[in-house]
Amino acid sequence: MSISSTIKSIQDIMRKDVGVDGDAQRIGQLVWMLFLKIYDDKEQEWELFGDYSSPIPEHLRWRNWAANAEGITGDELKQFIDNELFPALQNLQPKGDDQRAFVIKSVFEDAYNYMKSGQLLRQMINKIQEGIDFNKAQERHLFGDMYEQILRDLQNAGNAGEFYTPRPVTEFMVRMVGPKLEDKVLDPACGTGGFLTCTIEHKRKHYVKTPSDEQVLQSSIFGVEKKPLPHLLATTNMILHGIEVPFQIRHDNTLARPLISWGPKERVDCIITNPPFGGMEEDGIETNFPQALRTRETADLFMTLIVHLLKDDGRAAVVLPDGFLFGEGMKSRLKEKLLEECNLHTIVRLPNGVFNPYTGIKTNLLFFTKGTPTKDIWFYEHQYPEGVKNYSKTRPMRIEEFAVEEAWWGSADDGFATREENQFAWKVSAEDIKARNYNLDCKNPHIGELISHDPEELLASYAQQQQEIQQLRDQLKSILAEALAPTSGRG
């Protein structure tokens, strides 16, 4: 039975359980169980290589309560999971300075057993036990693909501002930033860890030759994620990618700390991220930021933080919506700061539909280096492949499409001297941007306004606009509902 059909049959079992409601809960349920199975398989590997002691108490290890198909079931299993397994894992104490207990504890802090039927739980555990072996390299690779499927399912259950970055975009951004082996790489809103796993693969491919190189890599990857389920997925993702103790993947809100409290030791060499946009932070978060840059718009706060957290000569690549480029007020002040403190050397303008079907909002990739002000910004308009009018679930973006940008890119060492304008690439001086009140929404001067008279295209465009209007309405509604909700008095 293939991994994908194993996962499908597990999801079918969960659908029969009255306690599990909707995709997000199904994925939450599946992932903590997969985590324990993955962890047990990894522990078998670590035991082969020497003196290994598990941070999990013996009777709570997967092999001792789950692995036997004839093991506990029904009410006994449900009671064990709810009253023994979860409380113990949520309160794990590390032995000495072994960080593994912290990792497991942080994974289970907000995990939850939604299932009500012990019989169905046993069926699900048996499917996981017989269907997946993470110590077979082939299966581990297959599970990577399966894992991406789980993320896509999660995305379908997602909400405002939460969509996972398509793999070709993450890969392109990581390649262009080009993290070196010892570069500290941070994703301050890491979601399920896509940018970090891409970075790990990039470093292994180009730099890791010895076990000590691998140790340098292991200690150079940092991520923070606010929401419990993506954090659990990111931690699992790291273990699958050979990061043995991913304690640098913290469950926290990076914006919840005052900006000035981030000291020089916490600065990093590279930040590669897709911060949530369109979302609003809770009241009070904005007071962590300087007066002139206060806002509740999540992506803008992240941009301020990213500039602050980069070392001098540190490099960043960030996904941002069109609204950041043309926005005024606080956004203008933020862009002024960005252009004064960093060299914003490249903006890749992505076409519609890169994030379909999750959002039709147009997005951009901003690449900048901290420490010298911007003189010129290069824009590159990414083109659909021949014969494609929009991306879709069945026709997603592919990494090969970025080959033209990569060939044109050049090197930061000589200030991108080899770059030339073409019908999709053009340069705008920082002076011009300043004169435009820092509006970065610069249209391609080589292409006149193309007006389409194709009825299908016009209808698709109209439908997309309606969808975006509806999203804005929903957002507004929730902000108003929050603002007008009666506050309960606190004693």
Buried (B, 14 or more C-beta within 10 A) or exposed (E): EEBEEBBEBBBEBBEEBEBBEEBBBBBBBBBBBBBBBBBBBBBEEBEEEEEEEBBBEEEBBBBBBBBEEEBBBEEEBBEBBBEBBBEBBBEBEBEEEBEBBBBBBBBBBBBBBBBEBBBBBBBBBBBBBEBBBBEEEEBBEBBBEBBBEBBEBBBEBBEBBBBBBBBBBBBBBBBBBEBEBEBBBBBBBBBBBBBBBBBBEBBBEEBBEEEEBBEBBBEBBBBBBBBBBBBBBBBBBBBBBBBBBBBBBBBBBBBEBEBEEBEEEBBBBBBBBBBBBBBBBEEEBBEBBEEEBBBBBBBBBBBBBBBBBBBEEBBBBBBBBBBBBBBEEBBBBBBBBBBEBBBBBBBBBBBBBBBBEBBBBBBBBBBBBBEBEBBBBBBBBBEBEEEBBBBEEEBBBBBEBBEBBEEBBBEBEEBBEEBEEEEBBBBBEBEEBBEBEBBBBBEBEEEEEEEEEEEEEEEBBEEBEEBBEEBEEEBEEEEEEEEEEEEEEEE
